């Protein structure tokens, strides 16, 4: 069965420092995708970055990068040079092709990141 | 040019009432979803429709009935509202996952439902 685990309910980081948000996953499907979303206090869900199970390189999008370790089944989000506007909830999510059931995205429980000035 | 829009943004109502939340997407996506986010921020899928056909129904009470008149719309009707229904409900859309696994879901801004 699919499972996403985020073990850090909350984190505090000093502005301009880099931060790593942890995410581990479990699936029996060989084809899957991993997503990170940001949810600021205003409530909207913002897509940040994607990593496919067959991608050879770690995904990067601006200050966001994904540390993808397939053998460990981890997909940690790294935010470089954190900014005050990065304070938000961050969700890791996974979608597989759904060989055994309909494809769907499942979400982790989230990590609340707070950036200190 | 809102991509996924849902209305209303806030919904405050009495227990036992019936209410609907509407969702529309203009992205040309084939698949639409409803999620429930509880007070602990846990996000759980409720329903998924692909080209107006229900493909995911996740152990949601029968009081919740989605309706998709066309592939750009997915509405959620809730009968006999209960206190435990208080949550934020998100509509989302994406390309068909089996065709484009890498396509993210695009979310609406959410509907905050409060049951008195």
Interface residues (C-beta under 8 A of the other chain):
Chain A: X31 X32 X33 X35 X37 X39 X43 X44 X45 X47 X50 X52 X89 X91 X95 X97 X98 X102 X103 X104 X105 X106 X107 X109 X110
Chain B: X33 X40 X41 X42 X43 X44 X45 X48 X55 X56 X88 X90 X92 X97 X98 X101 X102 X104 X105 X106 X107 X109 X110 X112
